[in-house]
Amino acid sequence: MATHMSKRVPVVVTLAIAVFGVVAMLVVDHGPWSGPRIQTAEVHATTTGSARAAGATVTPTLRQPGLEPVAPGPKPVHPATTPAAP
């Protein structure tokens, strides 16, 4: 009988901890102190509009192509040493 009971103890403890965790999450998330979060009616169509509404300054950057094409023809060769001045 002791062997049968000792196999159940970890399962019962695990279930008790799981039930306590679920009940604690429900109380914290849906308790009387956590009222509905009110959102304003301001809706911004762009990220820039949202950032400005939050008080941020938005500085646009220049657009650059993701990949620049390779120039046709051979690559320029630089001399290994500079020529001596006369």
N, C-alpha and C positions, 0 to 999 in steps of 0.2 A: 504494500500500500504506500509506503514511503517513496518508492521509486516512481510510482504513478503521480504522486503529488509533486515531487521535485521537478518533473518535466513540465508541469503546468505553471509553475511559479513565474518563469521568465515570460511566458505568453501573457499571463494576467497582468504582470507589471507593465509590459510593453503596451498592451491595450489600454490600461489605465492612463499611461503617459500620453498616448495618442488622443484619447478622448479629452483629457485635460487640455491639451494643446489646441484642439479644434474649438472647444468651448471658450478658451481664452481669446483666440483670434476673433470669434464671433462677438464677444463682449467688447473687445477693443474697437473693432470695425463698426459695429452697429449699436454701441451703447448710447445712453441718453446724452452724453457729453459731446458726441461727434455728430453735429448737425450737418445739414446739407451744405455743400460748398457752392456758394453763389458765384456765378460767372457773369461778367458784364455783357451787355449786348453789343459791345464793339467787336466787330469782325473785320479782320484785315485780310485782304486778298493776297498779299505778298509777304515774304519774310522781311523785306525792308520796312513795310508798313507796321508790322508787329514790333520790330526792333525800335522804330521811332516812337511808337506808342509806349514802349517800356522806358523811354528816356535815353536810348543809346544813339550815338552819332554814327551814321553810315557813310563810309567813304568808298565810292566805287573804284574798282581796279580796271586797268586796261585789259581788254580781251586779247589773248594770244592763242594761236592755233595749237592744238595738242601735239601735232607732229609737224615739224618744219621740213619742207622738201630738201633733198640733197641737191646742191648746185651742180649743174652739168659741167663736164670737162675735168681736166686733171686738177688735183689740189695744188695750191701754191707751195713752192719750196723756199724755205728760208735758208740763207747761207749759214754754214757752221761757224764761220768767223766773220767779223765785220772787216770790210776792206780798209787798208791803211789810208789815212788822209794825206794828200800831197803837200 
